[in-house]
Amino acid sequence: MSGSIERTDNERKVLVELVGGPADLPQAQRRLHIDADRAQQKIKIKYYGGYQHFEPSDEAGGNAGQSSRTFRWTGFTKIAE
């Protein structure tokens, strides 16, 4: 698995970059540190009354010497009321 793994409180963390989706999705929400186990699954981001869905890709990302795992946008679902 590609990605930057950090040890924090005995948990492995992976830096994830979210690519695609709404152009106005804040950059702060596009770079996340998540548990290594979750870096193999889809990620849902709650945004404007729904969820933006991202799936892991085989691409490696990163900048400033820090590697990351790239997730690509796959769609949007509304929150059921």
MOPAC internal coordinates of N, CA, C and O (Angstrom, degrees):
PM7 1SCF
backbone

  N    0.0000 0     0.00 0     0.00 0    0    0    0
  C    1.4453 1     0.00 0     0.00 0    1    0    0
  C    1.5151 1   108.66 1     0.00 0    2    1    0
  O    1.2310 1   120.96 1   -43.91 1    3    2    1
  N    1.3123 1   115.76 1   136.09 1    3    2    1
  C    1.4525 1   118.76 1   176.01 1    5    3    2
  C    1.5098 1   108.99 1   -88.52 1    6    5    3
  O    1.2310 1   120.26 1   -19.09 1    7    6    5
  N    1.3039 1   117.11 1   160.91 1    7    6    5
  C    1.4524 1   121.30 1   177.24 1    9    7    6
  C    1.5033 1   110.83 1   132.08 1   10    9    7
  O    1.2310 1   121.72 1   -19.45 1   11   10    9
  N    1.2907 1   114.32 1   160.55 1   11   10    9
  C    1.4536 1   121.04 1   178.77 1   13   11   10
  C    1.5155 1   108.18 1   -90.02 1   14   13   11
  O    1.2310 1   120.14 1   -60.67 1   15   14   13
  N    1.3118 1   117.33 1   119.33 1   15   14   13
  C    1.4524 1   120.90 1  -178.84 1   17   15   14
  C    1.5130 1   108.60 1  -105.44 1   18   17   15
  O    1.2310 1   121.07 1   -51.94 1   19   18   17
  N    1.3280 1   115.56 1   128.06 1   19   18   17
  C    1.4455 1   121.73 1   178.84 1   21   19   18
  C    1.5247 1   108.45 1  -118.16 1   22   21   19
  O    1.2310 1   120.30 1   -27.41 1   23   22   21
  N    1.3030 1   117.02 1   152.59 1   23   22   21
  C    1.4518 1   120.90 1   174.29 1   25   23   22
  C    1.5236 1   107.96 1  -104.77 1   26   25   23
  O    1.2310 1   121.27 1   -60.31 1   27   26   25
  N    1.3374 1   115.18 1   119.69 1   27   26   25
  C    1.4488 1   122.17 1   178.56 1   29   27   26
  C    1.5090 1   107.58 1  -137.28 1   30   29   27
  O    1.2310 1   120.16 1   -60.29 1   31   30   29
  N    1.3255 1   117.30 1   119.71 1   31   30   29
  C    1.4534 1   121.26 1  -178.67 1   33   31   30
  C    1.5269 1   111.83 1    50.56 1   34   33   31
  O    1.2310 1   120.81 1  -135.44 1   35   34   33
  N    1.3313 1   116.05 1    44.56 1   35   34   33
  C    1.4648 1   122.94 1   177.75 1   37   35   34
  C    1.5154 1   113.51 1    64.07 1   38   37   35
  O    1.2310 1   119.21 1  -164.18 1   39   38   37
  N    1.3302 1   119.11 1    15.82 1   39   38   37
  C    1.4561 1   121.89 1   176.16 1   41   39   38
  C    1.5217 1   108.57 1  -111.89 1   42   41   39
  O    1.2310 1   120.79 1   -34.43 1   43   42   41
  N    1.3209 1   116.09 1   145.57 1   43   42   41
  C    1.4623 1   120.27 1   174.72 1   45   43   42
  C    1.5092 1   108.54 1   -88.40 1   46   45   43
  O    1.2310 1   120.53 1   -49.28 1   47   46   45
  N    1.3307 1   116.59 1   130.72 1   47   46   45
  C    1.4624 1   121.81 1   179.84 1   49   47   46
  C    1.5159 1   108.82 1  -118.90 1   50   49   47
  O    1.2310 1   120.84 1   -33.76 1   51   50   49
  N    1.3305 1   115.99 1   146.24 1   51   50   49
  C    1.4534 1   123.25 1   179.24 1   53   51   50
  C    1.5307 1   107.41 1  -123.91 1   54   53   51
  O    1.2310 1   120.72 1   -45.04 1   55   54   53
  N    1.3260 1   116.23 1   134.96 1   55   54   53
  C    1.4575 1   121.06 1   174.42 1   57   55   54
  C    1.5214 1   108.07 1   -79.47 1   58   57   55
  O    1.2310 1   120.44 1   -52.09 1   59   58   57
  N    1.3309 1   116.77 1   127.91 1   59   58   57
  C    1.4576 1   123.11 1  -176.74 1   61   59   58
  C    1.5203 1   109.30 1  -121.69 1   62   61   59
  O    1.2310 1   120.76 1   -43.86 1   63   62   61
  N    1.3396 1   116.14 1   136.14 1   63   62   61
  C    1.4627 1   122.02 1   173.66 1   65   63   62
  C    1.5150 1   108.46 1  -113.21 1   66   65   63
  O    1.2310 1   120.70 1   -50.64 1   67   66   65
  N    1.3547 1   116.26 1   129.36 1   67   66   65
  C    1.4542 1   122.43 1   179.17 1   69   67   66
  C    1.5251 1   108.52 1   -97.38 1   70   69   67
  O    1.2310 1   120.53 1   -54.15 1   71   70   69
  N    1.3319 1   116.59 1   125.85 1   71   70   69
  C    1.4646 1   122.49 1  -175.66 1   73   71   70
  C    1.5263 1   109.24 1  -118.71 1   74   73   71
  O    1.2310 1   120.76 1   -43.96 1   75   74   73
  N    1.3281 1   116.14 1   136.04 1   75   74   73
  C    1.4513 1   121.56 1   179.03 1   77   75   74
  C    1.5092 1   111.52 1    92.64 1   78   77   75
  O    1.2310 1   120.89 1    10.62 1   79   78   77
  N    1.3198 1   115.91 1  -169.38 1   79   78   77
  C    1.4546 1   120.88 1  -179.13 1   81   79   78
  C    1.5130 1   111.97 1    82.17 1   82   81   79
  O    1.2310 1   120.55 1    19.42 1   83   82   81
  N    1.3272 1   116.55 1  -160.58 1   83   82   81
  C    1.4608 1   120.81 1  -176.56 1   85   83   82
  C    1.5293 1   112.06 1   -60.38 1   86   85   83
  O    1.2310 1   121.03 1   -45.48 1   87   86   85
  N    1.3226 1   115.63 1   134.52 1   87   86   85
  C    1.4607 1   120.18 1   179.75 1   89   87   86
  C    1.5204 1   112.04 1   -64.25 1   90   89   87
  O    1.2310 1   120.40 1   152.95 1   91   90   89
  N    1.3417 1   116.85 1   -27.05 1   91   90   89
  C    1.4611 1   119.30 1  -177.91 1   93   91   90
  C    1.5312 1   113.56 1   -93.20 1   94   93   91
  O    1.2310 1   119.61 1  -170.94 1   95   94   93
  N    1.3262 1   118.35 1     9.06 1   95   94   93
  C    1.4610 1   121.07 1   173.66 1   97   95   94
  C    1.5193 1   107.54 1   -64.88 1   98   97   95
  O    1.2310 1   119.63 1   -59.98 1   99   98   97
  N    1.3429 1   118.31 1   120.02 1   99   98   97
  C    1.4615 1   120.64 1  -174.65 1  101   99   98
  C    1.5312 1   113.59 1   -57.85 1  102  101   99
  O    1.2310 1   121.06 1   -36.60 1  103  102  101
  N    1.3167 1   115.58 1   143.40 1  103  102  101
  C    1.4648 1   121.27 1   179.46 1  105  103  102
  C    1.5315 1   111.16 1   -57.89 1  106  105  103
  O    1.2310 1   120.44 1   146.62 1  107  106  105
  N    1.3163 1   116.77 1   -33.38 1  107  106  105
  C    1.4648 1   120.57 1   179.56 1  109  107  106
  C    1.5257 1   111.79 1   -62.13 1  110  109  107
  O    1.2310 1   119.92 1   152.57 1  111  110  109
  N    1.3389 1   117.76 1   -27.43 1  111  110  109
  C    1.4559 1   120.94 1   177.87 1  113  111  110
  C    1.5228 1   112.20 1   -88.28 1  114  113  111
  O    1.2310 1   119.88 1   172.45 1  115  114  113
  N    1.3206 1   117.83 1    -7.55 1  115  114  113
  C    1.4643 1   121.48 1  -178.48 1  117  115  114
  C    1.5285 1   113.10 1   -91.99 1  118  117  115
  O    1.2310 1   119.67 1   169.38 1  119  118  117
  N    1.3200 1   118.24 1   -10.62 1  119  118  117
  C    1.4620 1   122.20 1   177.64 1  121  119  118
  C    1.5188 1   108.13 1  -123.23 1  122  121  119
  O    1.2310 1   120.75 1   -66.21 1  123  122  121
  N    1.3259 1   116.18 1   113.79 1  123  122  121
  C    1.4546 1   122.33 1  -174.53 1  125  123  122
  C    1.5141 1   111.13 1  -128.34 1  126  125  123
  O    1.2310 1   120.64 1   -28.03 1  127  126  125
  N    1.3105 1   116.39 1   151.97 1  127  126  125
  C    1.4649 1   122.04 1   167.51 1  129  127  126
  C    1.5229 1   105.84 1  -107.55 1  130  129  127
  O    1.2310 1   120.72 1   -62.27 1  131  130  129
  N    1.3245 1   116.23 1   117.73 1  131  130  129
  C    1.4595 1   120.78 1  -178.50 1  133  131  130
  C    1.5220 1   109.70 1  -125.42 1  134  133  131
  O    1.2310 1   121.00 1   -17.02 1  135  134  133
  N    1.3266 1   115.69 1   162.98 1  135  134  133
  C    1.4643 1   120.50 1   176.07 1  137  135  134
  C    1.5205 1   109.44 1   -60.02 1  138  137  135
  O    1.2310 1   120.56 1   -37.89 1  139  138  137
  N    1.3082 1   116.53 1   142.11 1  139  138  137
  C    1.4665 1   121.75 1  -178.16 1  141  139  138
  C    1.5277 1   111.60 1   -56.77 1  142  141  139
  O    1.2310 1   119.77 1   144.13 1  143  142  141
  N    1.3213 1   118.04 1   -35.87 1  143  142  141
  C    1.4698 1   120.84 1   179.20 1  145  143  142
  C    1.5265 1   111.09 1   -63.45 1  146  145  143
  O    1.2310 1   119.68 1   142.53 1  147  146  145
  N    1.3263 1   118.21 1   -37.47 1  147  146  145
  C    1.4720 1   121.62 1   179.71 1  149  147  146
  C    1.5138 1   111.80 1   -73.46 1  150  149  147
  O    1.2310 1   119.59 1   160.78 1  151  150  149
  N    1.3147 1   118.39 1   -19.22 1  151  150  149
  C    1.4643 1   121.66 1  -178.52 1  153  151  150
  C    1.5288 1   111.86 1   -70.89 1  154  153  151
  O    1.2310 1   120.04 1   177.63 1  155  154  153
  N    1.3141 1   117.53 1    -2.37 1  155  154  153
  C    1.4639 1   122.28 1   177.06 1  157  155  154
  C    1.5267 1   111.07 1  -102.24 1  158  157  155
  O    1.2310 1   120.04 1   177.50 1  159  158  157
  N    1.3402 1   117.52 1    -2.50 1  159  158  157
  C    1.4590 1   122.47 1  -173.27 1  161  159  158
  C    1.5200 1   111.09 1  -118.03 1  162  161  159
  O    1.2310 1   121.04 1    -7.90 1  163  162  161
  N    1.3299 1   115.62 1   172.10 1  163  162  161
  C    1.4600 1   121.33 1   173.62 1  165  163  162
  C    1.5289 1   109.02 1   -66.15 1  166  165  163
  O    1.2310 1   121.15 1   -28.48 1  167  166  165
  N    1.3350 1   115.40 1   151.52 1  167  166  165
  C    1.4555 1   121.78 1   175.32 1  169  167  166
  C    1.5235 1   107.38 1  -119.01 1  170  169  167
  O    1.2310 1   120.59 1   -45.25 1  171  170  169
  N    1.3443 1   116.48 1   134.75 1  171  170  169
  C    1.4582 1   122.03 1   174.85 1  173  171  170
  C    1.5220 1   107.90 1  -113.40 1  174  173  171
  O    1.2310 1   120.90 1   -50.07 1  175  174  173
  N    1.3331 1   115.89 1   129.93 1  175  174  173
  C    1.4569 1   122.34 1   177.66 1  177  175  174
  C    1.5271 1   107.69 1  -113.57 1  178  177  175
  O    1.2310 1   120.37 1   -58.74 1  179  178  177
  N    1.3272 1   116.90 1   121.26 1  179  178  177
  C    1.4635 1   120.44 1   177.81 1  181  179  178
  C    1.5234 1   108.24 1   -71.69 1  182  181  179
  O    1.2310 1   120.88 1   -54.04 1  183  182  181
  N    1.3515 1   115.92 1   125.96 1  183  182  181
  C    1.4559 1   120.04 1  -174.63 1  185  183  182
  C    1.5182 1   110.12 1  -158.74 1  186  185  183
  O    1.2310 1   119.92 1   -55.97 1  187  186  185
  N    1.3079 1   117.76 1   124.03 1  187  186  185
  C    1.4709 1   124.97 1   177.27 1  189  187  186
  C    1.5306 1   113.79 1    47.38 1  190  189  187
  O    1.2310 1   120.54 1  -121.98 1  191  190  189
  N    1.3130 1   116.58 1    58.02 1  191  190  189
  C    1.4579 1   120.55 1   174.24 1  193  191  190
  C    1.5121 1   115.70 1    74.16 1  194  193  191
  O    1.2310 1   120.45 1  -163.88 1  195  194  193
  N    1.2983 1   116.75 1    16.12 1  195  194  193
  C    1.4582 1   120.03 1   179.22 1  197  195  194
  C    1.5108 1   110.88 1  -160.63 1  198  197  195
  O    1.2310 1   121.14 1    14.86 1  199  198  197
  N    1.3111 1   115.43 1  -165.14 1  199  198  197
  C    1.4597 1   121.83 1   179.46 1  201  199  198
  C    1.5208 1   109.71 1  -124.20 1  202  201  199
  O    1.2310 1   120.96 1   -45.53 1  203  202  201
  N    1.3144 1   115.77 1   134.47 1  203  202  201
  C    1.4587 1   122.50 1   171.17 1  205  203  202
  C    1.5232 1   105.85 1   -93.94 1  206  205  203
  O    1.2310 1   120.14 1   -50.58 1  207  206  205
  N    1.3244 1   117.33 1   129.42 1  207  206  205
  C    1.4657 1   122.04 1  -176.68 1  209  207  206
  C    1.5265 1   110.22 1  -104.80 1  210  209  207
  O    1.2310 1   121.12 1   -45.86 1  211  210  209
  N    1.3203 1   115.46 1   134.14 1  211  210  209
  C    1.4641 1   122.96 1   179.04 1  213  211  210
  C    1.5259 1   108.32 1  -130.68 1  214  213  211
  O    1.2310 1   121.12 1   -40.34 1  215  214  213
  N    1.3418 1   115.46 1   139.66 1  215  214  213
  C    1.4636 1   120.65 1   178.52 1  217  215  214
  C    1.5155 1   110.10 1  -120.62 1  218  217  215
  O    1.2310 1   120.52 1   -31.65 1  219  218  217
  N    1.3413 1   116.60 1   148.35 1  219  218  217
  C    1.4628 1   119.20 1   179.85 1  221  219  218
  C    1.5248 1   111.87 1   -63.13 1  222  221  219
  O    1.2310 1   120.78 1   -37.74 1  223  222  221
  N    1.3202 1   116.11 1   142.26 1  223  222  221
  C    1.4648 1   121.03 1   175.29 1  225  223  222
  C    1.5177 1   107.92 1  -116.04 1  226  225  223
  O    1.2310 1   120.70 1    -6.92 1  227  226  225
  N    1.3099 1   116.26 1   173.08 1  227  226  225
  C    1.4610 1   121.00 1   178.71 1  229  227  226
  C    1.5256 1   111.74 1   -84.23 1  230  229  227
  O    1.2310 1   120.75 1   178.27 1  231  230  229
  N    1.3303 1   116.18 1    -1.73 1  231  230  229
  C    1.4633 1   120.80 1  -177.87 1  233  231  230
  C    1.5290 1   111.06 1   -77.70 1  234  233  231
  O    1.2310 1   121.06 1   -36.80 1  235  234  233
  N    1.2980 1   115.58 1   143.20 1  235  234  233
  C    1.4642 1   121.43 1   171.48 1  237  235  234
  C    1.5178 1   106.82 1  -103.28 1  238  237  235
  O    1.2310 1   120.67 1   -39.99 1  239  238  237
  N    1.3005 1   116.32 1   140.01 1  239  238  237
  C    1.4624 1   120.70 1   179.49 1  241  239  238
  C    1.5070 1   109.90 1  -121.39 1  242  241  239
  O    1.2310 1   121.69 1    16.41 1  243  242  241
  N    1.3178 1   114.38 1  -163.59 1  243  242  241
  C    1.4512 1   120.04 1   175.29 1  245  243  242
  C    1.5015 1   113.16 1   124.02 1  246  245  243
  O    1.2310 1   121.76 1   -17.49 1  247  246  245
  N    1.3157 1   114.23 1   162.51 1  247  246  245
  C    1.4574 1   121.90 1   175.92 1  249  247  246
  C    1.5266 1   108.50 1  -153.73 1  250  249  247
  O    1.2310 1   120.54 1   -10.67 1  251  250  249
  N    1.2968 1   116.58 1   169.33 1  251  250  249
  C    1.4700 1   123.06 1   179.99 1  253  251  250
  C    1.5272 1   111.54 1    52.98 1  254  253  251
  O    1.2310 1   120.53 1  -143.88 1  255  254  253
  N    1.3338 1   116.59 1    36.12 1  255  254  253
  C    1.4577 1   120.81 1   175.64 1  257  255  254
  C    1.5152 1   115.07 1    78.00 1  258  257  255
  O    1.2310 1   119.63 1  -174.91 1  259  258  257
  N    1.3355 1   118.32 1     5.09 1  259  258  257
  C    1.4504 1   120.92 1   179.99 1  261  259  258
  C    1.5225 1   109.25 1  -111.37 1  262  261  259
  O    1.2310 1   120.14 1   -59.49 1  263  262  261
  N    1.3288 1   117.33 1   120.51 1  263  262  261
  C    1.4625 1   120.39 1  -179.12 1  265  263  262
  C    1.5225 1   109.94 1   -83.12 1  266  265  263
  O    1.2310 1   121.07 1   -19.67 1  267  266  265
  N    1.3190 1   115.56 1   160.33 1  267  266  265
  C    1.4524 1   120.61 1   179.98 1  269  267  266
  C    1.5223 1   109.98 1  -149.60 1  270  269  267
  O    1.2310 1   120.98 1   -11.41 1  271  270  269
  N    1.2934 1   115.73 1   168.59 1  271  270  269
  C    1.4701 1   123.00 1   175.97 1  273  271  270
  C    1.5165 1   107.16 1   -99.55 1  274  273  271
  O    1.2310 1   119.70 1   -48.50 1  275  274  273
  N    1.3311 1   118.19 1   131.50 1  275  274  273
  C    1.4590 1   122.80 1  -178.81 1  277  275  274
  C    1.5215 1   110.52 1   -95.34 1  278  277  275
  O    1.2310 1   120.99 1   -47.78 1  279  278  277
  N    1.3304 1   115.71 1   132.22 1  279  278  277
  C    1.4562 1   123.13 1   174.08 1  281  279  278
  C    1.5189 1   107.21 1  -117.61 1  282  281  279
  O    1.2310 1   120.05 1   -44.21 1  283  282  281
  N    1.3227 1   117.50 1   135.79 1  283  282  281
  C    1.4689 1   122.72 1  -178.80 1  285  283  282
  C    1.5314 1   110.04 1  -105.68 1  286  285  283
  O    1.2310 1   121.28 1   -36.73 1  287  286  285
  N    1.3321 1   115.16 1   143.27 1  287  286  285
  C    1.4530 1   122.48 1   178.97 1  289  287  286
  C    1.5228 1   109.47 1   -66.32 1  290  289  287
  O    1.2310 1   120.45 1   -44.50 1  291  290  289
  N    1.3361 1   116.75 1   135.50 1  291  290  289
  C    1.4588 1   120.88 1   179.71 1  293  291  290
  C    1.5204 1   113.24 1  -121.73 1  294  293  291
  O    1.2310 1   119.97 1   167.57 1  295  294  293
  N    1.3269 1   117.67 1   -12.43 1  295  294  293
  C    1.4528 1   118.73 1   178.67 1  297  295  294
  C    1.5096 1   113.35 1   159.66 1  298  297  295
  O    1.2310 1   121.64 1     4.49 1  299  298  297
  N    1.3311 1   114.47 1  -175.51 1  299  298  297
  C    1.4441 1   123.59 1  -174.63 1  301  299  298
  C    1.5148 1   108.70 1  -136.03 1  302  301  299
  O    1.2310 1   119.80 1   -39.61 1  303  302  301
  N    1.3287 1   117.99 1   140.39 1  303  302  301
  C    1.4638 1   122.09 1   171.87 1  305  303  302
  C    1.5155 1   108.42 1  -130.55 1  306  305  303
  O    1.2310 1   120.86 1   -33.49 1  307  306  305
  N    1.3356 1   115.96 1   146.51 1  307  306  305
  C    1.4554 1   121.08 1   176.64 1  309  307  306
  C    1.5185 1   109.33 1   -83.84 1  310  309  307
  O    1.2310 1   121.23 1   -28.10 1  311  310  309
  N    1.3261 1   115.25 1   151.90 1  311  310  309
  C    1.4573 1   120.65 1   176.23 1  313  311  310
  C    1.5265 1   108.33 1   -75.77 1  314  313  311
  O    1.2310 1   120.36 1   -51.33 1  315  314  313
  N    1.3264 1   116.92 1   128.67 1  315  314  313
  C    1.4672 1   121.14 1   179.12 1  317  315  314
  C    1.5161 1   109.20 1   -69.76 1  318  317  315
  O    1.2310 1   121.23 1   -40.81 1  319  318  317
  N    1.3087 1   115.25 1   139.19 1  319  318  317
  C    1.4747 1   119.48 1  -179.92 1  321  319  318
  C    1.4892 1   111.13 1  -109.52 1  322  321  319
  O    1.2310 1   120.10 1   180.00 1  323  322  321

